[in-house]
Amino acid sequence: MTRSPATPLPPPKARRRLREAAALTQTQLATRVHVTRATIRAWESGRTAPRGRKREAYARLLKTLAEEDAARRTRSTPPPEPAPTPEPKPALEPVSGPASDTASDTVSGPVSGPEKGSEPEPGSGSEPGPEPAPEHPALTPAQAFDALYEFSAPALVRQAYLLTGRRELARESVERAFQTAWERWPEVARDRDPVGWVRATAYEFALSPWQRFRPRHRQPEPPPADPGDRTLLNALLRLRPQHRRTLVLYDGVGLDLPETAAETEASTPAAANRLLHARETVAGRLPALADPRVLHQRLTELASAERLWAAKPTGVRKGGERRTRFRTRAAIAFTVALIGATALTVRTAPTHYEPAVSPGVAVRGVPPRVAPGSLSEAERELRQKLRDRLQDGPERLEPRLE
């Protein structure tokens, strides 16, 4: 299953080159597209791709930067100087003597035979020229994917093994990367470096921190048989993931420093520092590998010594399609279940609140309430005395003049 093509974009390396040519930082470009700096960094490395309106806005901005870059180059290029008019060469006259006829025929005489572009006359006896070679038929998307897989999959599996030290994880990482490429094949097929696109995806999957929680990758695998290869692999695995990836790309794959920085989503100075630190660490454990050429040779030998294999392209492509169909059906089933649960809740939920009536409970230990009884003779006398008493209180004192 392939997705419909979206707005075309330049390759990730060209996107970064256009931004740097316009003297824009990733933060400034992210502000103009209304995204974050991390999103721009992922777009320029090829790890992710923009979609929807953000893709259209990003494409328009890159087109504007490309036009400005072309205009700057046109202004900076000096106008071409007019070509000097060739002076007419003097005609070679035939030399007198016995050889005059031969010299005249070979130097200044007309060349016998049909001219370029002229067809031989019938019956002249001249053989026709070779027919143009037939054009190769256009490849289908499946054939192009299979050709890309057969060309680059074995090398990518060996590179992933240098990153992880696990044979099964290296093979699975490359297969997952190619399955992702097949899902987004219209974009990958137009990319200037499809192998780099797949390599970046495979490296991201291989170095993902979630791999350590998988039960199948917790058990250690048997190390290489050669002691030197085992020591080199242990030295690589002791490096930090970003340093290890930079070292494999630069000294193993052979990328230059800007390409390594773009693929690792780092600036060029940061990639250079990572590379120097990784080389120093490996040289500290293996002094014989201080020379970069020797290190490159040893990395190649280590990756080639292991018996690594890659699945068939047809199986990888069909496996990706099965996974995509499973995910699509699972998403549809989950959506239907969520809609059904929501409809059932709305249908059966009460429309108003009804307070619950608690059941009656007998309360014990409270003394019973006693009603007042009749008054005694003393109480009656006291009540009559209170009623007969003056309620006005004492007389009020008034000031008088004497």
Buried (B, 14 or more C-beta within 10 A) or exposed (E): EBEEEBEEBBBBBBBBBBBBBBEBEBEEBBBEBEBEBEBBBBBBBBBEBBEEEBBEBBBEBBEEBBEEBEEEEEEEEEEEEEEEEEEEEEEEEBEEEEEEEEBBEEEEEEEEEEEEEEEEEEEEEEEEEEEEEEEEEEEEEBEBBBEBBEEBBBBBBBBBBBBBBBBEBBBBBBBBBBBBBBBBBEBBBEBEBBBBBBBBBBBBBBBEEEBEEEEEBEEEEEEBEEEBBEBBBBBBBEBEBBBBBBBBBBBBBEBEBBBBBBBBBBBBEBBBBBBEBBBEBBBEEBEEBEEEEEBBEBBBEBBEBBEBEBBEBEEBBEBBBEEBEEEEEEEEEEEEEEEEEEEEEEEEEEEEEEEEEEEEEEEEEEEEEEEEEEEEEEEEEEEEEEEEEEEEEEEEEEEEEE
